[in-house]
Amino acid sequence: MSAIKLLPDGLISQIAAGEVIERPASVLKELLENSIDAGATEIAVNIAQGGLKLIRVTDNGTGIPAEELSLALTRHATSKIASQEDLYRITSLGFRGEGLASIASVSYLSLISHQPDGKHAWEIRSEGTRLMSPEPSSHMAGTTVEVRDLFFNLPARRKFLKTEATEFAHCEEVFRRMALSHAGITFTLRHNGNLRSHWQAAEAAERISTVLGEAFSGAAAWIDEHSAGIGLQGMLALPAYSRATRDMQYFFVNGRFIRDKLITHALREAYRDVLHLDRHAAFVLYLAIDPEQVDVNVHPTKTEVRFREARAIHQFIYYGVSKALASPRSNAESSSPAVVVLPGETYASTDYARAGFTPAVPVNYPRQTQLPSEMIAQPFNFYQILSGNESGAPVAQHQSRQTEEGESGEHPAMPPLGFALGQLLGIYILAQNKKGLVIVDMHAAHERIVYEQLKSQLDQQILSAQRLLIPVTFHADSLDIATVEESQPLLQQLGFEVTTLSATTLAVRAIPTILQRADVEKLVRDLLDEIRNGDPGQLLAARRNELLATMACHGAVRANRPLTLLEMNELLRTMEVTERSDQCNHGRPTWFEISLAELDKMFMRGK
């Protein structure tokens, strides 16, 4: 057995590099963080062959004094912390003093720096673990770090790297993250001499739109939540803009990109009620928190953190995002978003409102009149099923029944979803608003409305039950019988009274009032199946919501059910005030809007 002995400094550096430098993208991340910490307002990146041949980062930051250049390439030498206490209030991106030393140990590295008040620049070079002496050089104010032939002295590590295109894609993603987290800096990226990205310093909202595209920003809601010294700002894509992968999820804590299990869980739970199946949310979020409340020194790559009050952070993010997603898009008129303020940056307020379409000629919007009684006489009252009230009184009748042109002195305000024109194939409601045509999936929209009403009534403990004049009985197997007997408290909480008549028969004696028009047997069978096969390990709220979603699907108006204009308008008005009404319970969209400009383009008007 060999004796214990100290490792050579060169080998120690290469082992450390293995923890910090995994691929060219890791090098780029370390260099960009140094430039940002140096106060740079302009950063230019040049990459060759995916970063294997060359990574050069040039900035206009504060620079490094000549006498400190050798220290800059020495392990555990840093200007960012000085004591153990500093580890508990880290405000810089870098702090360990290992980045440059690790990079230098596995590449040919050149560092040229010129302080603004210095006479000239100084340069230091290294070849693997061999460090040269600083020499005078020529350079503008700022610093350039050039890394060539990465892993030239670790051929085994090079074999694990992917193709040039793949490695550059990772570099580009790191570049994108830095640009999103520090919008006040101008970023330029070139690959093999070709310009790939050039983003001028801007406000955060504009940078997000530039980096992720107008499709994202146009489908995103703003969030601006503050509580107990914590702030959460940014953009949340609406569920209709969901992705097949997590490629558009950016979360920053005090300007640092992180992937944290606690935060991921909070966001997933917030989107659970509106996101379709296996789709993934898209967002750019910035969490601002006292540095003493978060530990960033828990992982070599610094992409994981530990919060002192983890539960409080989870709840803050969950409720903030849930609140932002709950507002119906139909009611969110264009307005100035909250300005995202990142650590160390200040932005002036700017209006990013997208102007709505204005017709070139006046448009006479349809006005609703009092319909003849024979037109609204239907087998059941649609208002009752929307509101769950026994009287059947329209909850927003005053909004639906507008006067004829000339009966009122002025035109009533056009509601966001407009006024109904009619039904299409018994499935869709066609409406006209101030922008153009609105198409609503009436079952999906009503399903969400019933679902939200069930949740609200259950939360307020006012979920009323309707006793059936004649109990509904049906044949049941032993599993259904057992489920009913085991789940009596839950069934009663949900507004159901289900009893066993025999070893093979169930009787339903009461159901929730809001679901009184549903197919009782099918509703109860599906509910029992959901209770029996659901995941008992889920959070109570999530489990409850799945059961309510099943109930709401049965309570929603079905396809091919003819609706009067009054009923259609009532549905539109209720959608406008119902949380999350832009998606059904399964995350599918409930409505779309086609602007008049888009319609004109379809018909080639003006050409």
Beta strands, then each sheet from edge to edge (+ up, - down):
strand 1: 42-48
strand 2: 54-59
strand 3: 108-114
strand 4: 121-127
strand 5: 130-131
strand 6: 135-137
strand 7: 142-148
strand 8: 186-191
strand 9: 194-199
strand 10: 220-227
strand 11: 230-237
strand 12: 249-253
strand 13: 256-257
strand 14: 283-288
strand 15: 294-295
strand 16: 306-307
strand 17: 419-424
strand 18: 428-432
strand 19: 436-441
strand 20: 465-475
strand 21: 497-502
strand 22: 505-512
strand 23: 591-595
sheet 1: 5+ 4- 3+ 7- 2+ 1- 8- 9+
sheet 2: 5+ 4- 6+
sheet 3: 10+ 11- 14+ 12+ 13-
sheet 4: 15+ 16-
sheet 5: 17+ 18- 19+ 23-
sheet 6: 20+ 22- 21+
end
